[in-house]
């Protein structure tokens, strides 16, 4: 699914109205009529945004989105309300459970822009999470290399050029490969801007 968005509202015509307003957006819209159905879908499929009505049988939207924030904190959450429940909504917003809320009837253009912003927020945070995972893996690998070869992860910097003291060419190539540093096809043609062997 491309940019999947889940709509939860016990009134099917509300779901259909939102779908019509977003028909030309690069989003995959799915709609269900209860929080229970939504929770099943959320366990089975990845969604970037959830839009929920506030007043639904069985579970209020703010309570449902609070549960979503605990189980799927990466999903961006938007609340729709047609009733004067502002104190409860503001409390949920302040707890960080809701990204935006709209009153019924909503403005299609405002909702469209809010969804675009929500998807951008999701994508940016997902990218940050991936980069942090890569950084943690590389840090762990560096610690492992330092244990195996004391001093090899502390190169000396000489005007942008690094000395890997005491290492053979083959060891330097292997080190850079393990750290996902792009090197030339030949082990003997290492980029001078990246490193040079120390001369004694």
C-alpha positions as CSV (number, residue, x, y, z in Angstrom):
1,X,0.0,0.0,0.0
2,X,1.3,3.5,-0.9
3,X,1.0,6.0,2.0
4,X,-1.7,3.9,3.8
5,X,-4.3,5.9,5.8
6,X,-6.9,4.2,8.1
7,X,-10.2,6.0,8.7
8,X,-12.3,4.9,11.7
9,X,-15.9,6.2,11.9
10,X,-19.1,4.4,12.8
11,X,-20.9,6.4,10.0
12,X,-19.9,4.9,6.6
13,X,-20.9,8.1,4.8
14,X,-18.2,10.0,6.7
15,X,-15.6,7.5,5.5
16,X,-16.9,7.8,1.9
17,X,-16.8,11.6,2.1
18,X,-13.2,11.6,3.2
19,X,-12.3,9.2,0.4
20,X,-13.9,11.4,-2.1
21,X,-12.0,14.4,-0.9
22,X,-8.7,12.5,-1.2
23,X,-9.4,10.6,-4.5
24,X,-6.5,12.3,-6.3
25,X,-4.0,12.1,-3.5
26,X,-1.1,9.6,-3.5
27,X,-2.7,7.6,-0.6
28,X,-4.3,4.3,0.0
29,X,-7.4,4.8,2.0
30,X,-9.0,2.0,4.1
31,X,-12.1,2.6,6.3
32,X,-13.7,0.6,9.2
33,X,-16.7,1.4,11.4
34,X,-15.3,0.5,14.8
35,X,-12.2,0.8,16.9
36,X,-12.2,-3.0,17.4
37,X,-12.0,-3.6,13.6
38,X,-9.3,-0.9,13.4
39,X,-7.1,-2.6,16.0
40,X,-7.2,-5.9,14.1
41,X,-6.1,-4.1,10.9
42,X,-3.4,-2.2,12.7
43,X,-1.9,-5.5,13.8
44,X,-1.9,-6.9,10.3
45,X,-1.0,-4.0,8.1
46,X,1.3,-1.0,8.4
47,X,-0.4,2.4,8.3
48,X,1.2,5.9,8.3
49,X,-1.9,7.8,9.5
50,X,-5.0,7.0,11.5
51,X,-8.1,9.3,11.4
52,X,-10.7,8.5,14.0
53,X,-14.1,9.9,15.0
54,X,-14.4,10.9,18.6
55,X,-17.9,9.6,19.3
56,X,-18.2,6.0,18.5
57,X,-20.1,3.1,20.2
58,X,-17.9,1.1,22.6
59,X,-14.8,3.3,22.6
60,X,-14.3,7.1,22.2
61,X,-11.8,8.2,19.5
62,X,-9.5,9.8,22.0
63,X,-9.3,6.6,24.0
64,X,-8.7,4.5,20.8
65,X,-5.9,6.9,19.6
66,X,-4.3,6.7,23.0
67,X,-4.1,2.9,22.6
68,X,-2.7,3.4,19.1
69,X,0.0,5.7,20.5
70,X,1.1,3.0,23.0
71,X,1.0,0.0,20.5
72,X,2.1,1.9,17.3
73,X,3.8,5.1,18.4
74,X,5.1,5.7,14.9
75,X,1.6,6.1,13.4
76,X,0.4,9.7,13.1
77,X,-3.0,10.2,14.7
78,X,-5.8,12.6,13.7
79,X,-9.1,13.1,15.5
80,X,-12.5,14.1,14.1
81,X,-15.3,15.4,16.4
82,X,-18.8,16.7,15.8
83,X,-19.4,17.5,19.5
84,X,-18.2,20.0,22.0
85,X,-15.6,17.7,23.7
86,X,-12.8,20.2,23.6
87,X,-11.4,19.6,27.1
88,X,-10.9,15.9,26.5
89,X,-9.4,16.5,23.1
90,X,-7.0,19.1,24.3
91,X,-5.9,16.7,27.1
92,X,-5.2,14.0,24.5
93,X,-3.3,16.5,22.3
94,X,-1.2,17.6,25.3
95,X,-0.4,14.0,26.1
96,X,1.0,13.6,22.6
97,X,-1.7,11.1,21.6
98,X,-3.1,13.3,18.8
99,X,-1.3,15.1,16.0
100,X,-4.3,17.2,14.8
101,X,-8.0,17.3,15.3
102,X,-10.8,18.6,13.1
103,X,-14.4,19.4,13.8
104,X,-17.3,18.2,11.6
105,X,-18.0,19.4,9.0
106,X,-14.3,19.6,8.1
107,X,-12.7,21.6,5.3
108,X,-11.5,19.2,2.6
109,X,-8.5,21.3,1.7
110,X,-7.3,21.7,5.3
111,X,-7.7,17.9,5.9
112,X,-5.8,17.2,2.7
113,X,-2.9,19.4,3.7
114,X,-2.9,18.0,7.2
115,X,-2.6,14.5,5.8
116,X,0.2,15.4,3.5
117,X,2.0,16.9,6.5
118,X,1.3,13.8,8.6
119,X,2.8,11.5,6.0
120,X,5.8,13.7,5.7
121,X,6.2,13.6,9.5
122,X,5.9,9.8,9.4
123,X,8.5,9.4,6.6
124,X,11.0,11.8,8.2
125,X,10.8,10.0,11.6
126,X,11.1,6.6,9.9
127,X,14.2,7.8,8.1
128,X,15.7,9.0,11.4
129,X,14.9,5.7,13.0
130,X,16.7,3.9,10.2
131,X,19.7,6.1,10.4
132,X,19.9,5.7,14.2
133,X,19.8,1.9,13.7
134,X,22.7,2.1,11.2
135,X,24.6,4.3,13.6
136,X,24.1,1.9,16.5
137,X,25.2,-1.1,14.4
138,X,28.3,0.8,13.2
139,X,29.2,1.9,16.8
140,X,28.9,-1.7,18.0
141,X,31.1,-2.9,15.2
142,X,33.7,-0.2,16.0
143,X,33.7,-1.3,19.6
144,X,34.3,-4.9,18.4
145,X,37.1,-3.8,16.1
146,X,38.7,-1.8,18.8
147,X,38.7,-4.9,21.1
148,X,40.2,-7.0,18.3
149,X,42.8,-4.4,17.2
150,X,43.4,-1.8,20.0
151,X,43.9,1.7,18.5
152,X,42.7,1.0,15.0
153,X,39.5,3.0,15.4
154,X,41.3,6.1,16.5
155,X,42.9,7.4,13.3
156,X,45.0,10.5,13.2
157,X,43.7,13.4,11.1
158,X,46.2,15.3,8.9
159,X,44.3,18.0,7.0
160,X,41.4,15.7,6.0
161,X,43.7,12.7,5.5
162,X,43.6,9.8,7.9
163,X,46.5,7.6,9.1
164,X,45.6,4.1,10.1
165,X,48.7,3.3,12.0
166,X,50.1,-0.2,12.0
167,X,47.6,-1.6,9.5
168,X,48.3,-3.4,6.2
169,X,46.6,-2.3,3.0
170,X,44.4,-5.4,3.1
171,X,43.3,-4.7,6.7
172,X,42.4,-1.1,5.8
173,X,40.3,-2.2,2.8
174,X,38.5,-4.8,4.9
175,X,37.9,-2.3,7.7
176,X,36.4,0.2,5.3
177,X,34.3,-2.5,3.6
178,X,32.9,-3.5,7.0
179,X,32.0,0.1,7.7
180,X,30.3,0.5,4.4
181,X,32.8,3.0,3.1
182,X,32.9,3.0,-0.7
183,X,36.3,2.1,-2.0
184,X,37.9,1.5,-5.4
185,X,37.9,-1.9,-7.1
186,X,41.6,-2.2,-6.6
187,X,42.9,-2.6,-3.0
188,X,46.0,-0.7,-4.0
189,X,44.1,2.4,-5.3
190,X,42.6,3.7,-2.1
191,X,41.3,7.4,-2.3
192,X,43.9,9.7,-0.9
193,X,41.3,12.0,0.5
194,X,40.1,9.2,2.7
195,X,43.2,7.7,4.1
196,X,46.9,7.0,3.6
197,X,49.3,4.6,5.3
198,X,51.6,6.0,7.8
199,X,55.2,6.0,6.8
200,X,57.7,5.2,9.4
